[in-house]
Amino acid sequence: MGKRVEVHVSASGKDGGVQDLERFSQEILREAYLVGAGRKSSGNEAAIFQRWRKLFLPSALERFPRGPPRSRQRLEEFVKVGYVDRAIAPWQDRRRNKLLRAHVRCRGQEMPFFSASVLLAELPDREERHRLYGELSGVWRSVSEEEEAIWATFQEGVRSLGFSNGRTATEALFHYDVPHLLGQTRRFTDSTRGLFERLLRERADAEGVPFQELRAYDSGRLLRGADWSRRFPKSGLVPFLKRFLRGTGLPWESFRPDLAVRPRKNPRAFCAPVRIPEEVYLVLRPAGGHDDYHTALHEMGHALHFGLTDPALHTVFRRLGDASLTEGWAFVLDLLFLNGEFRRTMITDPAFVRFFALSQLWMLRRYAGKIDYESRFFRNPLDPRSRADYVRSLARTTLVRPDEEGHMGDRWRSDIDPWMYTAAYLRAWMFAGAFTDLLEERWGLRWWTHKGSGEFLARLWARGQYPTVEDLLEEFGLGELSLAPLERLLRRSLEA
Ligand SMILES: [Zn+2]
């Protein structure tokens, strides 16, 4: 089945530059883990960049071993991206630390910003939601100065690398074909428009909000799926993950779960591969509900990918690569929720099936709106007209109107990750849709109960970040990147 690519390059022992890269990565990821997990009250990534600044100077490349072209190319991209990331790091720290210190009032109580953000989806009362949304927006506005500095520095950084703007820099350094992604997402939003509207109306009715009046502060509540929260208790999360691992024969010991609730823990789950493969954290703040289970599967996809990477693989290919691949592995697990056979092991309620398809359509359409917006935003992130563009682009794809006060626009620069990470997600969804077809073709809809599928995935994960998503699609004859397989999975999920 396709050609096996040779992934080991000789580690010469004299590659001091590569050893530094490894140490830098460990330090920055450990800091990200401690802060994101709420185990540290403030972060200082800028100090780590400063300590390792020699890695991000043009001369850094001379310290790296020659190696094969792919390794050389990844190192070159690492130096350039790091050059910009180092410049924005002090502002990123200030912004993050401000958010960590921020408190808002809700129901007569002061609470940390992150805890309040989680609470927004819990409030059944619209007026209460509306008020809290306004409070949270105030916190987002309080970091607008830092955000402006981040994007001004980003722009300056990519220009000094010789790129005309952030979009051309991202396309060149990350190899994203943005026009192709725009074409795919437009086709997807057009063809799913009717289905999406039907499911959204149904959900709005169930939550007692007239469809025509849906506002930005309602969406979290609609997608919370509170009706089924009790079916997905926090206490069942670990057994749920272990069941998948037992079926596939994959080892639980390959990563370290951090599922504790801490007041400053970021509600956005993540995986921190501090040392690959020995020390990989799966970080999640459980709130009870389907999203914990779904997100945990996603993060476990990352954790298994890094945790099962061959330790003998060269540092460059353990550490560096396009995030679309690891996101793709995460989505391969995450898409199991669309698989009727898998879902039946958790819940059989047909209303949940429709709700879950809605939540997935929502995410995809939100990212379709985001890539559309970002394709312009990255050309000039300082243009204040982008604020209105942000609201328009997202309202068009999610069919939700902004709040009455226009606070939705407050996130026009905070809802964006540098280097168009949105593109990585979209590429990953496309890859995962196609790869799921392959798994189902080989082992059937119940592929996760076959040890063979686990062995197959483990062999691919051992290759770390060496391959690109395009390499794997080609190796297994899965065609080009397209949203069509995923759309099929989504529609099929409604029939099962
Ligand atoms: Zn992910």
Boltz pocket constraint, residues with backbone or C-beta under 6 A from the ligand:
constraints:
  - pocket:
      binder: B
      contacts: [[A, 298], [A, 302], [A, 326], [A, 327], [A, 330]]
      max_distance: 6.0
